[in-house]
């Protein structure tokens, strides 16, 4: 956010649009790409990266869906409900702050 405010966009809506796009890409990368690469065994496909991508699964299988699929679903559920919870916590904090004035 500091980098985006440093760029100096012409309107607040443009800043918030850029922030939303950046958050989308960060969430997508953390939810989809990192989890898949961490559990993939790409030793046969990319031999020179044998030590980096040496996960437990060579291909999609029942075990992959149980382990990795469950992690992806839990991540998606967390990403869906945390903004709602954060909104209500901010509302409660605002209400407590106004009540104490």
Gaussian input, Z-matrix of N, CA and C with variables (Angstrom, degrees):
# hf/3-21g

backbone

0 1
 N
 C     1     B1
 C     2     B2     1     A1
 N     3     B3     2     A2     1     D1
 C     4     B4     3     A3     2     D2
 C     5     B5     4     A4     3     D3
 N     6     B6     5     A5     4     D4
 C     7     B7     6     A6     5     D5
 C     8     B8     7     A7     6     D6
 N     9     B9     8     A8     7     D7
 C    10    B10     9     A9     8     D8
 C    11    B11    10    A10     9     D9
 N    12    B12    11    A11    10    D10
 C    13    B13    12    A12    11    D11
 C    14    B14    13    A13    12    D12
 N    15    B15    14    A14    13    D13
 C    16    B16    15    A15    14    D14
 C    17    B17    16    A16    15    D15
 N    18    B18    17    A17    16    D16
 C    19    B19    18    A18    17    D17
 C    20    B20    19    A19    18    D18
 N    21    B21    20    A20    19    D19
 C    22    B22    21    A21    20    D20
 C    23    B23    22    A22    21    D21
 N    24    B24    23    A23    22    D22
 C    25    B25    24    A24    23    D23
 C    26    B26    25    A25    24    D24
 N    27    B27    26    A26    25    D25
 C    28    B28    27    A27    26    D26
 C    29    B29    28    A28    27    D27
 N    30    B30    29    A29    28    D28
 C    31    B31    30    A30    29    D29
 C    32    B32    31    A31    30    D30
 N    33    B33    32    A32    31    D31
 C    34    B34    33    A33    32    D32
 C    35    B35    34    A34    33    D33
 N    36    B36    35    A35    34    D34
 C    37    B37    36    A36    35    D35
 C    38    B38    37    A37    36    D36
 N    39    B39    38    A38    37    D37
 C    40    B40    39    A39    38    D38
 C    41    B41    40    A40    39    D39
 N    42    B42    41    A41    40    D40
 C    43    B43    42    A42    41    D41
 C    44    B44    43    A43    42    D42
 N    45    B45    44    A44    43    D43
 C    46    B46    45    A45    44    D44
 C    47    B47    46    A46    45    D45
 N    48    B48    47    A47    46    D46
 C    49    B49    48    A48    47    D47
 C    50    B50    49    A49    48    D48
 N    51    B51    50    A50    49    D49
 C    52    B52    51    A51    50    D50
 C    53    B53    52    A52    51    D51
 N    54    B54    53    A53    52    D52
 C    55    B55    54    A54    53    D53
 C    56    B56    55    A55    54    D54
 N    57    B57    56    A56    55    D55
 C    58    B58    57    A57    56    D56
 C    59    B59    58    A58    57    D57
 N    60    B60    59    A59    58    D58
 C    61    B61    60    A60    59    D59
 C    62    B62    61    A61    60    D60
 N    63    B63    62    A62    61    D61
 C    64    B64    63    A63    62    D62
 C    65    B65    64    A64    63    D63
 N    66    B66    65    A65    64    D64
 C    67    B67    66    A66    65    D65
 C    68    B68    67    A67    66    D66
 N    69    B69    68    A68    67    D67
 C    70    B70    69    A69    68    D68
 C    71    B71    70    A70    69    D69
 N    72    B72    71    A71    70    D70
 C    73    B73    72    A72    71    D71
 C    74    B74    73    A73    72    D72
 N    75    B75    74    A74    73    D73
 C    76    B76    75    A75    74    D74
 C    77    B77    76    A76    75    D75
 N    78    B78    77    A77    76    D76
 C    79    B79    78    A78    77    D77
 C    80    B80    79    A79    78    D78
 N    81    B81    80    A80    79    D79
 C    82    B82    81    A81    80    D80
 C    83    B83    82    A82    81    D81
 N    84    B84    83    A83    82    D82
 C    85    B85    84    A84    83    D83
 C    86    B86    85    A85    84    D84
 N    87    B87    86    A86    85    D85
 C    88    B88    87    A87    86    D86
 C    89    B89    88    A88    87    D87
 N    90    B90    89    A89    88    D88
 C    91    B91    90    A90    89    D89
 C    92    B92    91    A91    90    D90
 N    93    B93    92    A92    91    D91
 C    94    B94    93    A93    92    D92
 C    95    B95    94    A94    93    D93
 N    96    B96    95    A95    94    D94
 C    97    B97    96    A96    95    D95
 C    98    B98    97    A97    96    D96
 N    99    B99    98    A98    97    D97
 C   100   B100    99    A99    98    D98
 C   101   B101   100   A100    99    D99
 N   102   B102   101   A101   100   D100
 C   103   B103   102   A102   101   D101
 C   104   B104   103   A103   102   D102
 N   105   B105   104   A104   103   D103
 C   106   B106   105   A105   104   D104
 C   107   B107   106   A106   105   D105
 N   108   B108   107   A107   106   D106
 C   109   B109   108   A108   107   D107
 C   110   B110   109   A109   108   D108
 N   111   B111   110   A110   109   D109
 C   112   B112   111   A111   110   D110
 C   113   B113   112   A112   111   D111
 N   114   B114   113   A113   112   D112
 C   115   B115   114   A114   113   D113
 C   116   B116   115   A115   114   D114
 N   117   B117   116   A116   115   D115
 C   118   B118   117   A117   116   D116
 C   119   B119   118   A118   117   D117
 N   120   B120   119   A119   118   D118
 C   121   B121   120   A120   119   D119
 C   122   B122   121   A121   120   D120
 N   123   B123   122   A122   121   D121
 C   124   B124   123   A123   122   D122
 C   125   B125   124   A124   123   D123
 N   126   B126   125   A125   124   D124
 C   127   B127   126   A126   125   D125
 C   128   B128   127   A127   126   D126
 N   129   B129   128   A128   127   D127
 C   130   B130   129   A129   128   D128
 C   131   B131   130   A130   129   D129
 N   132   B132   131   A131   130   D130
 C   133   B133   132   A132   131   D131
 C   134   B134   133   A133   132   D132
 N   135   B135   134   A134   133   D133
 C   136   B136   135   A135   134   D134
 C   137   B137   136   A136   135   D135
 N   138   B138   137   A137   136   D136
 C   139   B139   138   A138   137   D137
 C   140   B140   139   A139   138   D138
 N   141   B141   140   A140   139   D139
 C   142   B142   141   A141   140   D140
 C   143   B143   142   A142   141   D141
 N   144   B144   143   A143   142   D142
 C   145   B145   144   A144   143   D143
 C   146   B146   145   A145   144   D144
 N   147   B147   146   A146   145   D145
 C   148   B148   147   A147   146   D146
 C   149   B149   148   A148   147   D147
 N   150   B150   149   A149   148   D148
 C   151   B151   150   A150   149   D149
 C   152   B152   151   A151   150   D150
 N   153   B153   152   A152   151   D151
 C   154   B154   153   A153   152   D152
 C   155   B155   154   A154   153   D153
 N   156   B156   155   A155   154   D154
 C   157   B157   156   A156   155   D155
 C   158   B158   157   A157   156   D156
 N   159   B159   158   A158   157   D157
 C   160   B160   159   A159   158   D158
 C   161   B161   160   A160   159   D159
 N   162   B162   161   A161   160   D160
 C   163   B163   162   A162   161   D161
 C   164   B164   163   A163   162   D162
 N   165   B165   164   A164   163   D163
 C   166   B166   165   A165   164   D164
 C   167   B167   166   A166   165   D165
 N   168   B168   167   A167   166   D166
 C   169   B169   168   A168   167   D167
 C   170   B170   169   A169   168   D168
 N   171   B171   170   A170   169   D169
 C   172   B172   171   A171   170   D170
 C   173   B173   172   A172   171   D171
 N   174   B174   173   A173   172   D172
 C   175   B175   174   A174   173   D173
 C   176   B176   175   A175   174   D174
 N   177   B177   176   A176   175   D175
 C   178   B178   177   A177   176   D176
 C   179   B179   178   A178   177   D177
 N   180   B180   179   A179   178   D178
 C   181   B181   180   A180   179   D179
 C   182   B182   181   A181   180   D180
 N   183   B183   182   A182   181   D181
 C   184   B184   183   A183   182   D182
 C   185   B185   184   A184   183   D183
 N   186   B186   185   A185   184   D184
 C   187   B187   186   A186   185   D185
 C   188   B188   187   A187   186   D186
 N   189   B189   188   A188   187   D187
 C   190   B190   189   A189   188   D188
 C   191   B191   190   A190   189   D189
 N   192   B192   191   A191   190   D190
 C   193   B193   192   A192   191   D191
 C   194   B194   193   A193   192   D192
 N   195   B195   194   A194   193   D193
 C   196   B196   195   A195   194   D194
 C   197   B197   196   A196   195   D195
 N   198   B198   197   A197   196   D196
 C   199   B199   198   A198   197   D197
 C   200   B200   199   A199   198   D198
 N   201   B201   200   A200   199   D199
 C   202   B202   201   A201   200   D200
 C   203   B203   202   A202   201   D201
 N   204   B204   203   A203   202   D202
 C   205   B205   204   A204   203   D203
 C   206   B206   205   A205   204   D204
 N   207   B207   206   A206   205   D205
 C   208   B208   207   A207   206   D206
 C   209   B209   208   A208   207   D207
 N   210   B210   209   A209   208   D208
 C   211   B211   210   A210   209   D209
 C   212   B212   211   A211   210   D210
 N   213   B213   212   A212   211   D211
 C   214   B214   213   A213   212   D212
 C   215   B215   214   A214   213   D213
 N   216   B216   215   A215   214   D214
 C   217   B217   216   A216   215   D215
 C   218   B218   217   A217   216   D216
 N   219   B219   218   A218   217   D217
 C   220   B220   219   A219   218   D218
 C   221   B221   220   A220   219   D219
 N   222   B222   221   A221   220   D220
 C   223   B223   222   A222   221   D221
 C   224   B224   223   A223   222   D222
 N   225   B225   224   A224   223   D223
 C   226   B226   225   A225   224   D224
 C   227   B227   226   A226   225   D225
 N   228   B228   227   A227   226   D226
 C   229   B229   228   A228   227   D227
 C   230   B230   229   A229   228   D228
 N   231   B231   230   A230   229   D229
 C   232   B232   231   A231   230   D230
 C   233   B233   232   A232   231   D231
 N   234   B234   233   A233   232   D232
 C   235   B235   234   A234   233   D233
 C   236   B236   235   A235   234   D234
 N   237   B237   236   A236   235   D235
 C   238   B238   237   A237   236   D236
 C   239   B239   238   A238   237   D237
 N   240   B240   239   A239   238   D238
 C   241   B241   240   A240   239   D239
 C   242   B242   241   A241   240   D240
 N   243   B243   242   A242   241   D241
 C   244   B244   243   A243   242   D242
 C   245   B245   244   A244   243   D243
 N   246   B246   245   A245   244   D244
 C   247   B247   246   A246   245   D245
 C   248   B248   247   A247   246   D246
 N   249   B249   248   A248   247   D247
 C   250   B250   249   A249   248   D248
 C   251   B251   250   A250   249   D249
 N   252   B252   251   A251   250   D250
 C   253   B253   252   A252   251   D251
 C   254   B254   253   A253   252   D252
 N   255   B255   254   A254   253   D253
 C   256   B256   255   A255   254   D254
 C   257   B257   256   A256   255   D255
 N   258   B258   257   A257   256   D256
 C   259   B259   258   A258   257   D257
 C   260   B260   259   A259   258   D258
 N   261   B261   260   A260   259   D259
 C   262   B262   261   A261   260   D260
 C   263   B263   262   A262   261   D261
 N   264   B264   263   A263   262   D262
 C   265   B265   264   A264   263   D263
 C   266   B266   265   A265   264   D264
 N   267   B267   266   A266   265   D265
 C   268   B268   267   A267   266   D266
 C   269   B269   268   A268   267   D267
 N   270   B270   269   A269   268   D268
 C   271   B271   270   A270   269   D269
 C   272   B272   271   A271   270   D270
 N   273   B273   272   A272   271   D271
 C   274   B274   273   A273   272   D272
 C   275   B275   274   A274   273   D273
 N   276   B276   275   A275   274   D274
 C   277   B277   276   A276   275   D275
 C   278   B278   277   A277   276   D276
 N   279   B279   278   A278   277   D277
 C   280   B280   279   A279   278   D278
 C   281   B281   280   A280   279   D279
 N   282   B282   281   A281   280   D280
 C   283   B283   282   A282   281   D281
 C   284   B284   283   A283   282   D282
 N   285   B285   284   A284   283   D283
 C   286   B286   285   A285   284   D284
 C   287   B287   286   A286   285   D285
 N   288   B288   287   A287   286   D286
 C   289   B289   288   A288   287   D287
 C   290   B290   289   A289   288   D288
 N   291   B291   290   A290   289   D289
 C   292   B292   291   A291   290   D290
 C   293   B293   292   A292   291   D291
 N   294   B294   293   A293   292   D292
 C   295   B295   294   A294   293   D293
 C   296   B296   295   A295   294   D294
 N   297   B297   296   A296   295   D295
 C   298   B298   297   A297   296   D296
 C   299   B299   298   A298   297   D297
 N   300   B300   299   A299   298   D298
 C   301   B301   300   A300   299   D299
 C   302   B302   301   A301   300   D300

   B1=1.4440
   B2=1.5257
   B3=1.3299
   B4=1.4594
   B5=1.5254
   B6=1.3162
   B7=1.4628
   B8=1.5176
   B9=1.3256
   B10=1.4612
   B11=1.5243
   B12=1.3233
   B13=1.4594
   B14=1.5274
   B15=1.3226
   B16=1.4606
   B17=1.5282
   B18=1.3409
   B19=1.4627
   B20=1.5170
   B21=1.3105
   B22=1.4530
   B23=1.5104
   B24=1.3237
   B25=1.4567
   B26=1.5262
   B27=1.3135
   B28=1.4630
   B29=1.5210
   B30=1.3364
   B31=1.4628
   B32=1.5269
   B33=1.3300
   B34=1.4614
   B35=1.5214
   B36=1.3154
   B37=1.4580
   B38=1.5276
   B39=1.3185
   B40=1.4640
   B41=1.5232
   B42=1.3184
   B43=1.4659
   B44=1.5225
   B45=1.3382
   B46=1.4599
   B47=1.5203
   B48=1.3228
   B49=1.4598
   B50=1.5205
   B51=1.3178
   B52=1.4670
   B53=1.5227
   B54=1.3287
   B55=1.4651
   B56=1.5160
   B57=1.3211
   B58=1.4635
   B59=1.5224
   B60=1.3119
   B61=1.4663
   B62=1.5208
   B63=1.3290
   B64=1.4706
   B65=1.5282
   B66=1.3329
   B67=1.4591
   B68=1.5289
   B69=1.3292
   B70=1.4639
   B71=1.5267
   B72=1.3297
   B73=1.4617
   B74=1.5209
   B75=1.3159
   B76=1.4664
   B77=1.5281
   B78=1.3270
   B79=1.4595
   B80=1.5213
   B81=1.3316
   B82=1.4658
   B83=1.5195
   B84=1.3122
   B85=1.4596
   B86=1.5241
   B87=1.3349
   B88=1.4634
   B89=1.5165
   B90=1.3246
   B91=1.4584
   B92=1.5219
   B93=1.3009
   B94=1.4637
   B95=1.5240
   B96=1.2879
   B97=1.4635
   B98=1.5242
   B99=1.3251
   B100=1.4658
   B101=1.5209
   B102=1.3271
   B103=1.4682
   B104=1.5215
   B105=1.3304
   B106=1.4672
   B107=1.5165
   B108=1.3207
   B109=1.4635
   B110=1.5245
   B111=1.3150
   B112=1.4621
   B113=1.5249
   B114=1.3170
   B115=1.4609
   B116=1.5199
   B117=1.3144
   B118=1.4682
   B119=1.5217
   B120=1.3088
   B121=1.4510
   B122=1.5260
   B123=1.3104
   B124=1.4630
   B125=1.5237
   B126=1.3170
   B127=1.4646
   B128=1.5225
   B129=1.3167
   B130=1.4607
   B131=1.5236
   B132=1.3131
   B133=1.4621
   B134=1.5217
   B135=1.3198
   B136=1.4668
   B137=1.5238
   B138=1.3431
   B139=1.4723
   B140=1.5374
   B141=1.3162
   B142=1.4630
   B143=1.5368
   B144=1.3194
   B145=1.4662
   B146=1.5270
   B147=1.3257
   B148=1.4532
   B149=1.5344
   B150=1.3158
   B151=1.4539
   B152=1.5115
   B153=1.3339
   B154=1.4555
   B155=1.5265
   B156=1.3140
   B157=1.4621
   B158=1.5203
   B159=1.3257
   B160=1.4595
   B161=1.5249
   B162=1.3291
   B163=1.4551
   B164=1.5196
   B165=1.2987
   B166=1.4555
   B167=1.5253
   B168=1.3162
   B169=1.4633
   B170=1.5224
   B171=1.3521
   B172=1.4581
   B173=1.5205
   B174=1.3212
   B175=1.4568
   B176=1.5241
   B177=1.3240
   B178=1.4548
   B179=1.5234
   B180=1.2957
   B181=1.4565
   B182=1.5263
   B183=1.3176
   B184=1.4592
   B185=1.5266
   B186=1.3237
   B187=1.4722
   B188=1.5222
   B189=1.3412
   B190=1.4663
   B191=1.5165
   B192=1.3225
   B193=1.4633
   B194=1.5176
   B195=1.3311
   B196=1.4620
   B197=1.5192
   B198=1.3310
   B199=1.4636
   B200=1.5289
   B201=1.3003
   B202=1.4621
   B203=1.5185
   B204=1.3171
   B205=1.4623
   B206=1.5169
   B207=1.3218
   B208=1.4600
   B209=1.5194
   B210=1.3207
   B211=1.4699
   B212=1.5236
   B213=1.3281
   B214=1.4667
   B215=1.5286
   B216=1.3231
   B217=1.4636
   B218=1.5262
   B219=1.3226
   B220=1.4694
   B221=1.5227
   B222=1.3266
   B223=1.4644
   B224=1.5193
   B225=1.3289
   B226=1.4657
   B227=1.5253
   B228=1.3205
   B229=1.4651
   B230=1.5254
   B231=1.3139
   B232=1.4739
   B233=1.5164
   B234=1.3295
   B235=1.4674
   B236=1.5221
   B237=1.3157
   B238=1.4601
   B239=1.5250
   B240=1.3299
   B241=1.4575
   B242=1.5236
   B243=1.3088
   B244=1.4711
   B245=1.5286
   B246=1.3325
   B247=1.4701
   B248=1.5299
   B249=1.3172
   B250=1.4635
   B251=1.5217
   B252=1.3193
   B253=1.4613
   B254=1.5224
   B255=1.3273
   B256=1.4604
   B257=1.5303
   B258=1.3174
   B259=1.4627
   B260=1.5201
   B261=1.3337
   B262=1.4599
   B263=1.5223
   B264=1.3103
   B265=1.4653
   B266=1.5211
   B267=1.3313
   B268=1.4647
   B269=1.5233
   B270=1.3328
   B271=1.4698
   B272=1.5219
   B273=1.3314
   B274=1.4577
   B275=1.5211
   B276=1.3162
   B277=1.4692
   B278=1.5196
   B279=1.3195
   B280=1.4644
   B281=1.5184
   B282=1.3486
   B283=1.4611
   B284=1.5289
   B285=1.3527
   B286=1.4649
   B287=1.5211
   B288=1.3238
   B289=1.4677
   B290=1.5309
   B291=1.3235
   B292=1.4690
   B293=1.5380
   B294=1.2992
   B295=1.4482
   B296=1.5299
   B297=1.3323
   B298=1.4570
   B299=1.5195
   B300=1.3142
   B301=1.4731
   B302=1.4906
   A1=110.22
   A2=116.42
   A3=119.16
   A4=110.14
   A5=116.66
   A6=119.94
   A7=111.02
   A8=116.84
   A9=119.67
   A10=111.43
   A11=117.74
   A12=118.81
   A13=110.66
   A14=117.42
   A15=121.25
   A16=111.50
   A17=116.97
   A18=120.95
   A19=110.29
   A20=117.59
   A21=121.05
   A22=113.71
   A23=116.62
   A24=120.91
   A25=109.87
   A26=115.51
   A27=120.21
   A28=113.54
   A29=118.20
   A30=119.67
   A31=109.99
   A32=114.76
   A33=120.12
   A34=111.04
   A35=117.23
   A36=119.35
   A37=111.43
   A38=116.74
   A39=119.69
   A40=110.66
   A41=117.82
   A42=121.66
   A43=109.79
   A44=117.49
   A45=120.82
   A46=112.07
   A47=117.42
   A48=120.41
   A49=110.45
   A50=116.74
   A51=120.38
   A52=111.39
   A53=116.83
   A54=120.22
   A55=110.18
   A56=117.72
   A57=121.59
   A58=111.54
   A59=116.94
   A60=120.69
   A61=110.56
   A62=117.28
   A63=121.02
   A64=110.59
   A65=117.12
   A66=120.44
   A67=110.39
   A68=117.19
   A69=120.09
   A70=110.78
   A71=117.63
   A72=120.04
   A73=111.77
   A74=118.24
   A75=121.03
   A76=110.83
   A77=117.07
   A78=121.08
   A79=110.92
   A80=116.67
   A81=120.23
   A82=110.72
   A83=117.25
   A84=121.10
   A85=110.40
   A86=117.19
   A87=120.17
   A88=112.80
   A89=117.59
   A90=120.60
   A91=111.94
   A92=117.45
   A93=120.02
   A94=112.93
   A95=117.78
   A96=121.31
   A97=112.07
   A98=118.00
   A99=120.77
   A100=111.21
   A101=117.67
   A102=120.51
   A103=110.81
   A104=117.22
   A105=119.59
   A106=111.98
   A107=117.35
   A108=120.15
   A109=112.53
   A110=117.37
   A111=120.23
   A112=111.49
   A113=117.99
   A114=121.28
   A115=113.89
   A116=117.81
   A117=121.18
   A118=110.71
   A119=115.56
   A120=121.82
   A121=107.20
   A122=115.92
   A123=121.70
   A124=112.44
   A125=117.20
   A126=120.71
   A127=111.89
   A128=118.06
   A129=120.70
   A130=111.83
   A131=117.31
   A132=120.83
   A133=111.94
   A134=117.20
   A135=122.00
   A136=107.82
   A137=117.69
   A138=120.14
   A139=114.56
   A140=118.26
   A141=119.00
   A142=112.55
   A143=117.52
   A144=121.75
   A145=111.20
   A146=115.81
   A147=121.80
   A148=112.37
   A149=117.62
   A150=120.97
   A151=114.12
   A152=117.26
   A153=120.42
   A154=111.30
   A155=117.08
   A156=121.67
   A157=109.76
   A158=116.46
   A159=119.43
   A160=110.18
   A161=115.48
   A162=121.58
   A163=111.55
   A164=115.81
   A165=121.29
   A166=113.73
   A167=118.46
   A168=120.14
   A169=111.95
   A170=115.65
   A171=121.83
   A172=111.58
   A173=116.80
   A174=122.07
   A175=108.21
   A176=115.84
   A177=119.98
   A178=109.18
   A179=115.89
   A180=121.06
   A181=108.18
   A182=115.95
   A183=120.09
   A184=109.58
   A185=116.75
   A186=120.34
   A187=111.55
   A188=116.73
   A189=119.75
   A190=110.36
   A191=116.94
   A192=120.42
   A193=111.35
   A194=117.89
   A195=121.10
   A196=110.59
   A197=117.17
   A198=120.88
   A199=112.35
   A200=116.57
   A201=121.74
   A202=111.47
   A203=117.60
   A204=120.28
   A205=112.17
   A206=116.35
   A207=120.17
   A208=112.47
   A209=116.71
   A210=120.94
   A211=110.73
   A212=116.68
   A213=120.14
   A214=110.57
   A215=117.78
   A216=120.76
   A217=110.84
   A218=117.60
   A219=120.66
   A220=110.49
   A221=117.79
   A222=121.01
   A223=111.59
   A224=116.76
   A225=120.06
   A226=111.37
   A227=117.16
   A228=120.14
   A229=110.47
   A230=116.60
   A231=120.55
   A232=110.43
   A233=117.09
   A234=120.52
   A235=112.31
   A236=117.88
   A237=120.91
   A238=112.07
   A239=117.80
   A240=120.03
   A241=115.17
   A242=118.85
   A243=120.12
   A244=112.25
   A245=121.12
   A246=118.42
   A247=113.23
   A248=117.57
   A249=120.53
   A250=110.11
   A251=116.80
   A252=121.03
   A253=110.48
   A254=116.38
   A255=120.03
   A256=111.33
   A257=117.55
   A258=121.23
   A259=110.80
   A260=117.26
   A261=120.29
   A262=111.95
   A263=117.93
   A264=120.14
   A265=110.33
   A266=116.74
   A267=119.85
   A268=111.33
   A269=117.68
   A270=120.59
   A271=110.94
   A272=116.88
   A273=119.97
   A274=112.14
   A275=116.71
   A276=119.93
   A277=110.98
   A278=116.84
   A279=120.92
   A280=110.67
   A281=116.46
   A282=120.94
   A283=110.85
   A284=117.44
   A285=120.73
   A286=110.91
   A287=116.25
   A288=120.20
   A289=110.34
   A290=118.06
   A291=122.07
   A292=110.13
   A293=117.39
   A294=121.13
   A295=111.76
   A296=116.35
   A297=120.83
   A298=112.52
   A299=119.46
   A300=121.52
   A301=112.62
   D1=-36.46
   D2=179.36
   D3=-64.71
   D4=-38.17
   D5=178.55
   D6=-65.61
   D7=-40.43
   D8=-179.43
   D9=-68.87
   D10=-36.18
   D11=178.01
   D12=-72.87
   D13=-26.55
   D14=177.79
   D15=-70.72
   D16=-31.51
   D17=-178.76
   D18=-62.77
   D19=-37.69
   D20=176.42
   D21=82.82
   D22=65.69
   D23=176.86
   D24=-73.82
   D25=162.64
   D26=-174.31
   D27=-80.20
   D28=-22.23
   D29=-177.76
   D30=-141.12
   D31=159.81
   D32=177.84
   D33=-68.32
   D34=-34.81
   D35=-179.81
   D36=-64.79
   D37=-35.10
   D38=177.15
   D39=-67.80
   D40=-38.99
   D41=177.25
   D42=-63.34
   D43=-47.04
   D44=-179.13
   D45=-67.43
   D46=-32.16
   D47=175.07
   D48=-64.70
   D49=-45.61
   D50=178.92
   D51=-64.38
   D52=-39.47
   D53=177.92
   D54=-63.18
   D55=-43.60
   D56=179.72
   D57=-62.15
   D58=-42.19
   D59=178.98
   D60=-64.84
   D61=-42.48
   D62=179.44
   D63=-64.16
   D64=-41.19
   D65=179.00
   D66=-66.23
   D67=-38.50
   D68=177.17
   D69=-60.22
   D70=-48.41
   D71=-178.56
   D72=-65.85
   D73=-38.93
   D74=178.08
   D75=-64.80
   D76=-43.22
   D77=179.20
   D78=-66.30
   D79=-42.81
   D80=178.21
   D81=-61.64
   D82=-45.34
   D83=-179.01
   D84=-62.94
   D85=-45.51
   D86=-178.83
   D87=-69.90
   D88=-34.18
   D89=-177.11
   D90=-81.95
   D91=-44.35
   D92=-172.31
   D93=-98.06
   D94=-57.86
   D95=-169.21
   D96=-70.90
   D97=-48.53
   D98=-176.08
   D99=-63.87
   D100=-43.93
   D101=-179.37
   D102=-64.89
   D103=-40.85
   D104=179.05
   D105=-66.65
   D106=-44.03
   D107=-179.40
   D108=-69.93
   D109=-33.12
   D110=179.96
   D111=-66.95
   D112=-28.76
   D113=-177.60
   D114=-103.90
   D115=-0.35
   D116=-177.94
   D117=-88.03
   D118=142.48
   D119=173.40
   D120=-107.07
   D121=96.38
   D122=-176.45
   D123=-103.16
   D124=25.76
   D125=-177.59
   D126=-63.30
   D127=-35.53
   D128=179.57
   D129=-78.74
   D130=-34.67
   D131=-176.77
   D132=-78.39
   D133=-40.48
   D134=-178.77
   D135=-127.80
   D136=86.39
   D137=-172.89
   D138=-62.48
   D139=-33.34
   D140=-176.37
   D141=-75.92
   D142=-11.44
   D143=174.70
   D144=-107.41
   D145=30.58
   D146=-174.96
   D147=-58.89
   D148=-38.75
   D149=-177.81
   D150=-78.17
   D151=-17.80
   D152=-176.41
   D153=-88.54
   D154=-51.34
   D155=-176.89
   D156=-102.68
   D157=73.89
   D158=179.66
   D159=-121.70
   D160=56.67
   D161=179.18
   D162=-74.08
   D163=-174.35
   D164=-173.98
   D165=-84.30
   D166=-15.48
   D167=-170.21
   D168=-119.91
   D169=124.13
   D170=175.39
   D171=-81.73
   D172=-30.89
   D173=-175.30
   D174=-150.25
   D175=172.47
   D176=176.81
   D177=-70.27
   D178=131.92
   D179=178.22
   D180=-146.39
   D181=178.84
   D182=178.91
   D183=-61.91
   D184=-41.43
   D185=179.09
   D186=-64.32
   D187=-38.18
   D188=178.00
   D189=-61.43
   D190=-45.12
   D191=-179.68
   D192=-64.45
   D193=-36.16
   D194=179.06
   D195=-68.28
   D196=-47.27
   D197=-175.68
   D198=-79.93
   D199=-63.61
   D200=-173.57
   D201=-74.60
   D202=-41.38
   D203=178.69
   D204=-60.94
   D205=-38.99
   D206=176.63
   D207=-63.22
   D208=-40.61
   D209=177.96
   D210=-64.45
   D211=-41.44
   D212=179.55
   D213=-65.28
   D214=-42.05
   D215=179.28
   D216=-65.16
   D217=-43.04
   D218=177.71
   D219=-61.91
   D220=-41.54
   D221=177.47
   D222=-62.02
   D223=-40.98
   D224=179.16
   D225=-66.82
   D226=-39.05
   D227=177.95
   D228=-64.58
   D229=-44.46
   D230=178.03
   D231=-60.97
   D232=-45.08
   D233=179.74
   D234=-66.13
   D235=-24.43
   D236=178.86
   D237=-80.28
   D238=-37.51
   D239=-172.49
   D240=-98.41
   D241=-21.36
   D242=-179.22
   D243=-62.12
   D244=-41.85
   D245=177.21
   D246=-61.75
   D247=-35.48
   D248=178.58
   D249=-67.72
   D250=-45.13
   D251=178.30
   D252=-63.00
   D253=-42.70
   D254=178.39
   D255=-61.53
   D256=-39.61
   D257=178.03
   D258=-60.82
   D259=-47.23
   D260=-178.12
   D261=-68.98
   D262=-33.33
   D263=175.54
   D264=-65.48
   D265=-42.50
   D266=177.04
   D267=-63.45
   D268=-38.30
   D269=176.81
   D270=-63.68
   D271=-43.15
   D272=178.24
   D273=-64.43
   D274=-42.72
   D275=178.32
   D276=-63.55
   D277=-39.71
   D278=176.80
   D279=-63.57
   D280=-42.37
   D281=179.67
   D282=-64.39
   D283=-43.25
   D284=178.09
   D285=-64.17
   D286=-38.96
   D287=179.72
   D288=-65.01
   D289=-42.78
   D290=179.59
   D291=-69.25
   D292=-35.20
   D293=-179.18
   D294=-68.57
   D295=-33.00
   D296=-179.35
   D297=-79.90
   D298=-11.31
   D299=179.90
   D300=-75.64

